[in-house]
Amino acid sequence: MECISLCDVMEHIYESTPHFESIIENITQRAGYSRCERLYIGSAFCGQYFLHLSMKRLSELMEVCRVKNIKVTLVLPIFTEKHLQEGKDQLAKLLTEFKTEIDEVTVNDYGMLLYVRTHYMDIGINMGRLFMKDYREPRYKEYFNQTLKPRGFTNFLREMIKCYKVKGIEFDPTHRRIDFSEKPEGVILAIYAPYAYITVGQICQVSGISKPVEKKFRPNEPCGSECYKHRMKYFIEDDRDWMRIGRAIYFKNQDPEITGVEEIREIYTPLDWEVEA
């Protein structure tokens, strides 16, 4: 299945191309897809980004999805205790407003897995990329070049899948080769492309860009949504592209070798979409 993710980048892309039909067509071509079958929206890493999603822009996007028959997966981050209730309220609002389009929710922690399954019995649930705790460090070539067999494929995971009726599991392209032959039966595997996140933190460096020195790197400073217009690139002495978007740092891993599974969802994320100044 050929999917596109606008998680954490939707507002940034909209700055340069304020037409979602053109955005989807452009990304589909970049990814080399025949068409976009599913769209991912929301955020895996930032509660503030999720809470600040524009209903006006989402309405425009959903209209395009209706016309093009594109299903939508809503991705939830791990909310802080301070913003947990706001996150639940936003979830309810989005699932009510766009109940025809959103047929899946991706969660990234056990608490939200329980909450969504308890309160939204009929919706499909995926376990997101933050559930997968495999090491990820491409600068150690001997480790990166190993074939990864995900450590998360345990009996505990299999019980969780049955208990909460999990539909799918999402991964990052963390290694040159990934062997999914031990995957639990009956679940859909998805992998993000072409970037893998390497780390994520609670304090957002990007949000401090416009703040004075004494207010940078503060966990409780108000969010000004600076990630809508800014991202950071890192120049490391290797052959990779590295960048920070919001609270997460990513590295590019183009076309990893996937074995042990006949079908997989690819979720293409245009992290390198530049906004002209």
Stockholm file with secondary structure:
# STOCKHOLM 1.0

chainA/1-277         MECISLCDVMEHIYESTPHFESIIENITQRAGYSRCERLYIGSAFCGQYFLHLSMKRLSELMEVCRVKNIKVTLVLPIFTEKHLQEGKDQLAKLLTEFKTEIDEVTVNDYGMLLYVRTHYMDIGINMGRLFMKDYREPRYKEYFNQTLKPRGFTNFLREMIKCYKVKGIEFDPTHRRIDFSEKPEGVILAIYAPYAYITVGQICQVSGISKPVEKKFRPNEPCGSECYKHRMKYFIEDDRDWMRIGRAIYFKNQDPEITGVEEIREIYTPLDWEVEA
#=GR chainA/1-277 SS CEEEECTTTHHHHHHHCCCHHHHHHHHHHHHTCSCCCEEEEECSSCHHHHHTCCHHHHHHHHHHHHHHTCEEEEECCCCCGGGHHHHHHHHHHHHHHTTTTEEEEEECSHHHHHHHHHHCTTSEEEECGGGCCCCCCTTSHHHHTSEECCTTCSHHHHHHHHHHTEEEEEECCCSSEEECTTCCTTCEEEEEESEEEEEECSSCSGGGTTSCGGGTTCTTSCCCCGGGTCCEEECCSSSSCEEEETTEEEEECCSCEEESCSCCEEEECCTTCCCCC
#=GC SS_cons         CEEEECTTTHHHHHHHCCCHHHHHHHHHHHHTCSCCCEEEEECSSCHHHHHTCCHHHHHHHHHHHHHHTCEEEEECCCCCGGGHHHHHHHHHHHHHHTTTTEEEEEECSHHHHHHHHHHCTTSEEEECGGGCCCCCCTTSHHHHTSEECCTTCSHHHHHHHHHHTEEEEEECCCSSEEECTTCCTTCEEEEEESEEEEEECSSCSGGGTTSCGGGTTCTTSCCCCGGGTCCEEECCSSSSCEEEETTEEEEECCSCEEESCSCCEEEECCTTCCCCC
//
